[in-house]
Amino acid sequence: MKEAAHMIVVLVIICTVCGVALSGFREMTAERIENQVLMNVQGPRVNKVLEGSQNDLIADRKVIKIDGQEVLLFMGKKDGKPWAIAYETLGKGFGGDLKVMVGYDIENDKLTGIQIVSHKETPGVGSKVTEDQFTQRFKGIEIDLKAEPEKRLSKKIDAISGATYSSQGVYEAIGKSLQLYMAIKKQDLSTK
């Protein structure tokens, strides 16, 4: 009996030390991981969505609160003035969440484009939403801020054949981003 209790105590101590060490390593590397995601995952996508910006989009990012929700906002500037914004929203695809970077021209109320940041869609089918042939369809679409939510985009984009759920996930993410866009438009972005 003493031997069993001794093994349990040793096992608990080992597990506790390992758990504390793992959480410590996670805490120590969290900032480095975030920077790597910014530079290698979000950075290329936001640069593509806000093409033509004259500032460092990663360095000029801001976290703003909209309806109690924190949003990482990338702001494109021309001649020192904000002209476009981009941020991520989620939609449900066939394989799970689709993380979509959506960009807006805030001067003309148009989409500057979209890029898929991450997905778990079926390779060769649902993953087609990441291809330029699909994402370029959204570039330059005008937004009617006075229209009903489902009619705000001036143009309907056809779904990808065989990837209806994935396409709908992208539309869902854009719909969510439009709601945020309307709230962001009410703020003075020149001071952000």
C-alpha positions as CSV (number, residue, x, y, z in Angstrom):
1,M,0.0,0.0,0.0
2,K,2.8,2.4,0.9
3,E,4.5,1.6,-2.4
4,A,1.3,2.5,-4.4
5,A,0.9,5.8,-2.5
6,H,4.5,6.6,-3.1
7,M,4.1,6.0,-6.9
8,I,1.0,8.2,-7.0
9,V,2.8,11.0,-5.1
10,V,5.8,10.8,-7.5
11,L,3.5,10.7,-10.5
12,V,1.6,13.8,-9.3
13,I,4.8,15.7,-8.7
14,I,6.1,14.8,-12.2
15,C,2.9,15.8,-13.9
16,T,2.7,19.1,-11.9
17,V,6.3,20.0,-12.8
18,C,5.7,19.1,-16.5
19,G,2.4,21.1,-16.6
20,V,4.0,24.2,-15.0
21,A,7.0,23.9,-17.4
22,L,4.7,23.6,-20.5
23,S,2.6,26.6,-19.4
24,G,5.8,28.6,-18.8
25,F,7.1,27.8,-22.2
26,R,3.8,28.7,-23.8
27,E,3.8,32.0,-22.0
28,M,7.5,32.7,-22.9
29,T,6.8,32.0,-26.6
30,A,3.4,33.5,-27.0
31,E,4.7,36.9,-28.3
32,R,7.1,35.3,-30.7
33,I,4.4,33.0,-32.1
34,E,2.0,36.0,-32.5
35,N,4.8,37.9,-34.4
36,Q,5.4,34.9,-36.7
37,V,1.7,34.6,-37.4
38,L,1.6,38.4,-38.2
39,M,4.6,38.3,-40.5
40,N,4.0,34.9,-42.3
41,V,0.3,34.3,-42.3
42,Q,-1.7,37.6,-41.9
43,G,1.0,39.9,-43.3
44,P,1.0,38.5,-46.9
45,R,-2.8,38.4,-47.0
46,V,-3.3,41.9,-45.6
47,N,-0.7,43.3,-48.1
48,K,-2.6,41.7,-50.9
49,V,-6.0,42.9,-49.7
50,L,-4.8,46.5,-49.1
51,E,-2.5,46.7,-52.1
52,G,-1.4,50.2,-52.9
53,S,-1.1,51.3,-49.3
54,Q,2.0,53.4,-48.6
55,N,2.5,52.5,-44.9
56,D,3.7,49.4,-43.0
57,L,0.4,47.7,-42.5
58,I,1.7,45.3,-39.8
59,A,3.3,48.1,-37.7
60,D,0.2,50.4,-38.0
61,R,-2.2,47.7,-36.9
62,K,-4.6,48.6,-34.0
63,V,-6.9,46.7,-31.7
64,I,-10.3,48.4,-31.5
65,K,-13.4,47.5,-29.5
66,I,-16.6,47.2,-31.5
67,D,-19.7,46.2,-29.5
68,G,-17.6,44.7,-26.8
69,Q,-15.6,42.7,-29.3
70,E,-11.8,43.3,-29.9
71,V,-10.9,43.6,-33.6
72,L,-7.4,43.6,-35.0
73,L,-7.6,46.4,-37.6
74,F,-5.1,46.8,-40.3
75,M,-5.2,50.4,-41.8
76,G,-4.0,51.3,-45.2
77,K,-2.8,54.9,-45.7
78,K,-2.1,57.0,-48.7
79,D,-0.4,60.4,-48.3
80,G,-0.7,59.8,-44.5
81,K,-4.5,59.5,-44.5
82,P,-6.5,56.3,-44.0
83,W,-8.0,55.1,-47.2
84,A,-8.7,51.4,-46.5
85,I,-9.1,48.9,-43.6
86,A,-8.9,45.1,-43.3
87,Y,-9.6,42.6,-40.6
88,E,-10.4,39.0,-40.1
89,T,-13.8,37.4,-39.6
90,L,-15.0,33.7,-39.4
91,G,-17.4,31.7,-41.5
92,K,-18.4,28.1,-41.3
93,G,-17.1,25.9,-44.2
94,F,-17.6,22.2,-44.8
95,G,-14.5,21.2,-42.9
96,G,-14.6,23.8,-40.1
97,D,-14.0,27.5,-39.6
98,L,-12.8,29.7,-42.5
99,K,-10.8,32.7,-41.4
100,V,-11.2,35.4,-44.0
101,M,-9.3,38.7,-44.3
102,V,-11.7,41.3,-45.8
103,G,-10.5,44.7,-47.0
104,Y,-12.6,47.8,-47.5
105,D,-12.0,51.1,-49.3
106,I,-13.4,53.4,-46.7
107,E,-13.5,56.4,-49.1
108,N,-15.7,54.7,-51.7
109,D,-17.4,52.0,-49.7
110,K,-16.0,49.1,-51.8
111,L,-14.4,45.8,-51.1
112,T,-10.7,46.0,-51.8
113,G,-10.6,42.2,-51.8
114,I,-10.6,39.1,-49.6
115,Q,-8.0,36.5,-48.8
116,I,-8.5,33.2,-46.9
117,V,-6.2,33.2,-43.9
118,S,-6.9,29.6,-42.7
119,H,-9.3,26.8,-43.5
120,K,-9.9,23.1,-43.1
121,E,-11.6,22.5,-46.4
122,T,-11.3,19.4,-48.6
123,P,-8.2,19.7,-50.8
124,G,-9.0,20.2,-54.5
125,V,-12.7,21.0,-53.8
126,G,-13.5,23.4,-50.9
127,S,-9.9,24.6,-50.9
128,K,-10.7,26.3,-54.2
129,V,-12.0,29.3,-52.2
130,T,-8.3,30.2,-51.6
131,E,-7.5,30.5,-55.3
132,D,-7.2,33.9,-57.0
133,Q,-9.9,32.8,-59.5
134,F,-12.4,32.9,-56.6
135,T,-11.0,35.6,-54.4
136,Q,-10.6,38.2,-57.2
137,R,-14.3,38.1,-57.8
138,F,-14.8,40.2,-54.7
139,K,-12.4,43.0,-55.6
140,G,-14.1,46.4,-56.2
141,I,-17.6,45.3,-55.3
142,E,-19.6,48.3,-54.1
143,I,-21.4,48.3,-50.7
144,D,-24.8,49.8,-50.2
145,L,-24.8,50.7,-46.5
146,K,-28.5,51.6,-46.6
147,A,-29.7,48.3,-48.0
148,E,-30.8,45.2,-46.0
149,P,-27.9,43.2,-44.7
150,E,-28.2,40.4,-47.3
151,K,-28.4,43.0,-50.2
152,R,-25.5,45.2,-49.2
153,L,-23.1,43.9,-51.8
154,S,-23.8,45.3,-55.3
155,K,-23.0,42.0,-57.0
156,K,-23.8,38.4,-56.3
157,I,-20.9,36.0,-56.6
158,D,-21.5,32.5,-57.8
159,A,-20.5,29.6,-55.6
160,I,-17.8,27.2,-56.5
161,S,-19.2,24.1,-58.1
162,G,-18.9,21.2,-55.6
163,A,-17.9,23.5,-52.8
164,T,-21.2,25.2,-51.8
165,Y,-20.5,25.0,-48.0
166,S,-17.1,26.5,-48.5
167,S,-18.4,29.3,-50.7
168,Q,-21.2,30.0,-48.2
169,G,-18.7,30.1,-45.4
170,V,-16.8,32.9,-47.3
171,Y,-20.1,34.8,-47.8
172,E,-20.9,34.4,-44.1
173,A,-17.5,35.8,-43.1
174,I,-18.0,38.8,-45.5
175,G,-21.5,39.3,-44.0
176,K,-20.1,39.4,-40.5
177,S,-17.3,41.8,-41.7
178,L,-20.0,44.1,-43.2
179,Q,-21.7,44.4,-39.8
180,L,-18.3,45.4,-38.3
181,Y,-17.6,47.7,-41.2
182,M,-20.7,49.7,-40.5
183,A,-19.8,50.1,-36.9
184,I,-16.2,51.0,-37.8
185,K,-17.3,53.6,-40.3
186,K,-19.0,55.5,-37.5
187,Q,-15.7,56.0,-35.8
188,D,-13.1,58.6,-36.6
189,L,-10.3,56.5,-38.1
190,S,-7.9,59.4,-38.6
191,T,-7.1,59.3,-34.9
192,K,-6.8,55.5,-34.7
